[in-house]
Amino acid sequence: KRGKKSSSLTNIEVRYKKMLQLCYGNGLSMREAFAASKITRSNFYNQRFLFELNTVDKEEYARILNDNPKASVRKLNVLCRERLGQSPWKEMFCSLQENEQLLRSTI
């Protein structure tokens, strides 16, 4: 099962980077980027915070995975989102958004 989660993170990383390029590189809105990329919103939003926490703090991301070995990818995404809303991760998250290294969103 760990392999499947690892594979999911790789997949979301590819999709996330594609969305970054479309939004910041090509100046598209999120809506336009979804249409252009053919990435489904539900899949993307159900996994995006996994990638974002891994970008902000790899150790905290690993801790969440290790503390929740039986959790679904969707549940892990919720846990990562909650963590990103806390200090000090929130400040790092916002800084990376301002530098266009993460997509804009509210947490």
C-alpha positions in Angstrom: 0.0 0.0 0.0 2.9 2.4 0.7 3.9 2.0 -3.0 0.5 3.2 -4.1 0.7 6.3 -2.0 4.2 7.0 -3.3 2.9 6.6 -6.8 0.0 9.0 -6.1 2.5 11.6 -4.9 4.5 11.2 -8.1 1.4 11.6 -10.1 0.2 14.7 -8.3 3.7 16.2 -8.5 3.5 15.9 -12.3 0.0 17.3 -12.4 0.8 20.1 -10.0 3.9 21.2 -11.9 1.8 21.3 -15.1 -0.8 23.5 -13.4 2.0 25.8 -12.1 3.3 26.2 -15.6 -0.1 26.9 -17.1 -1.1 29.3 -14.4 2.1 31.2 -13.8 4.0 30.5 -17.0 1.1 30.9 -19.5 -1.0 33.3 -17.4 -4.1 31.1 -17.3 -6.7 31.0 -14.6 -7.2 27.8 -12.7 -10.3 27.2 -14.6 -8.6 27.6 -18.0 -5.6 25.5 -16.8 -7.9 22.6 -15.9 -9.5 22.8 -19.3 -6.2 23.0 -21.1 -4.5 20.2 -19.2 -7.5 17.9 -19.0 -6.7 17.3 -15.3 -9.8 16.6 -13.4 -10.5 19.0 -10.6 -11.6 16.4 -8.1 -8.5 14.3 -8.4 -6.3 17.3 -8.2 -8.0 18.8 -5.2 -8.1 15.5 -3.4 -4.3 15.2 -3.5 -2.8 18.7 -3.9 -2.1 19.4 -0.2 0.0 16.2 -0.1 2.4 17.7 -2.7 2.3 21.2 -1.0 3.2 20.0 2.5 5.9 17.8 1.0 7.3 20.9 -0.7 7.0 23.0 2.5 8.4 20.5 4.9 9.4 17.0 3.8 9.9 15.8 7.4 6.4 16.8 8.5 5.0 15.2 5.4 6.8 11.9 6.2 5.6 12.1 9.8 2.0 12.4 8.7 2.4 9.4 6.4 4.2 7.3 9.1 1.6 8.2 11.8 -1.3 7.3 9.5 -0.2 4.1 7.6 -3.8 3.0 6.9 -5.3 6.3 5.9 -6.6 6.9 2.4 -4.9 9.4 0.1 -7.9 11.7 0.6 -7.6 11.5 4.4 -3.9 12.2 4.2 -4.7 15.2 2.0 -7.0 16.6 4.7 -4.3 16.1 7.4 -1.7 17.9 5.2 -4.1 20.8 4.6 -4.7 21.1 8.3 -1.0 21.2 9.0 -0.4 23.8 6.3 -2.9 26.1 8.2 -0.8 26.0 11.3 2.3 28.0 12.2 5.1 27.8 11.1 4.0 25.9 8.0 1.4 28.6 7.1 4.0 31.3 6.8 6.2 29.1 4.6 3.2 28.1 2.5 2.3 31.7 1.9 5.8 32.7 1.1 6.1 29.9 -1.5 2.7 31.1 -3.0 4.0 34.6 -3.3 7.1 33.4 -5.1 4.9 31.4 -7.5 6.3 28.1 -6.3 2.9 26.9 -5.1 -0.6 27.6 -6.5 -2.7 30.3 -4.8 -5.3 29.0 -2.4 -6.6 29.4 1.0 -6.0 26.9 3.7 
